[in-house]
Amino acid sequence: MNITEIAVKILDVGLIHYIILSAALFCIGILGLIVTRNVIRVLMSIEIILSAVNINFVAFANYTDLGDLKGQVFAIFIMAVAAAEAALGLAILIALYRNKPTVDTEEYKELRG
């Protein structure tokens, strides 16, 4: 075995690598949702979770539907929804920040009706 065969074997990325990456990102996002009280960090955690889902869709589409682009189309739709969610979430945050100048989620509990 020469060095190029070893390098190809080491750099061969399979489906399990994408699943592990996606699971790690998903766990980081869930941990961010549970632990943090900052609204901006919560929005960032939701984006990380959606990115993990996108990685799963594209990886499974790449390894199962070679002729179809179903996973990639779903990922594009998820990215569009994530962009809308980020824009709407930041707009709501700016409106809330004008009433109470804080980004702590505990301070917004009194806004419940």
C-alpha positions in Angstrom: 0.0 0.0 0.0 1.4 3.4 -1.0 0.7 6.7 0.6 -2.1 7.7 -1.8 -4.1 4.6 -1.0 -3.8 5.2 2.7 -4.8 8.8 2.3 -7.9 7.8 0.2 -8.9 5.2 2.8 -8.5 7.8 5.7 -10.4 10.5 3.8 -13.3 8.2 2.7 -16.3 9.8 4.4 -19.3 7.5 4.8 -22.9 8.0 5.8 -22.0 7.3 9.5 -19.7 10.3 9.6 -22.5 12.6 8.4 -24.9 11.0 11.0 -22.4 11.5 13.8 -21.8 15.2 12.7 -25.6 15.8 12.5 -26.2 14.2 15.9 -23.5 16.3 17.5 -24.9 19.5 16.0 -28.4 18.5 17.1 -27.2 17.8 20.6 -25.4 21.1 20.8 -28.5 22.9 19.6 -30.8 21.2 22.1 -28.3 21.9 24.9 -28.2 25.6 23.8 -32.0 25.7 24.0 -32.1 24.1 27.4 -29.2 26.0 29.1 -29.3 29.5 27.8 -31.6 32.3 28.8 -30.5 34.7 26.1 -33.0 35.1 23.2 -30.3 35.5 20.6 -28.6 32.3 21.7 -31.9 30.5 21.6 -32.3 31.7 17.9 -28.8 30.5 17.2 -29.5 27.1 18.7 -32.6 26.7 16.6 -30.4 27.5 13.5 -27.9 24.9 14.6 -30.7 22.3 14.9 -32.0 23.1 11.5 -28.5 22.8 10.1 -28.2 19.3 11.6 -31.5 18.4 9.9 -30.2 19.7 6.6 -27.0 17.6 6.9 -29.2 14.5 7.5 -31.4 15.2 4.5 -28.6 15.8 2.1 -26.5 12.8 3.4 -29.4 10.4 3.2 -30.3 11.7 -0.3 -26.7 11.3 -1.4 -26.5 7.7 -0.2 -30.0 6.5 -1.1 -31.6 8.6 -3.9 -28.7 9.0 -6.3 -30.9 10.1 -9.2 -33.3 12.2 -7.3 -32.7 15.5 -5.5 -35.4 15.1 -2.8 -33.0 15.7 0.1 -31.5 18.7 -1.4 -34.9 20.2 -2.2 -36.0 19.7 1.4 -32.8 21.3 2.6 -33.4 24.3 0.5 -36.9 24.7 1.9 -35.6 24.3 5.4 -33.0 27.0 4.8 -35.8 29.3 3.5 -37.9 28.6 6.6 -34.8 29.2 8.8 -34.1 32.5 7.2 -37.8 33.6 7.7 -37.6 32.3 11.3 -34.5 34.3 11.9 -35.9 37.5 10.4 -39.2 37.2 12.3 -37.5 36.2 15.5 -35.2 39.2 15.4 -38.0 41.5 14.5 -40.0 40.3 17.6 -36.9 40.6 19.7 -36.4 44.2 18.6 -40.0 45.0 19.4 -39.7 43.4 22.9 -36.4 45.1 23.5 -38.0 48.5 23.0 -40.5 47.7 25.9 -38.0 46.1 28.2 -34.3 46.6 27.4 -33.1 43.1 28.1 -32.6 39.9 26.1 -33.1 37.6 29.0 -36.0 35.1 28.5 -36.9 35.1 32.2 -37.8 38.8 32.0 -40.3 38.3 29.3 -42.5 35.9 31.3 -44.6 38.8 32.6 -45.8 39.4 29.0 -48.0 36.3 29.1 -51.7 37.1 29.0 
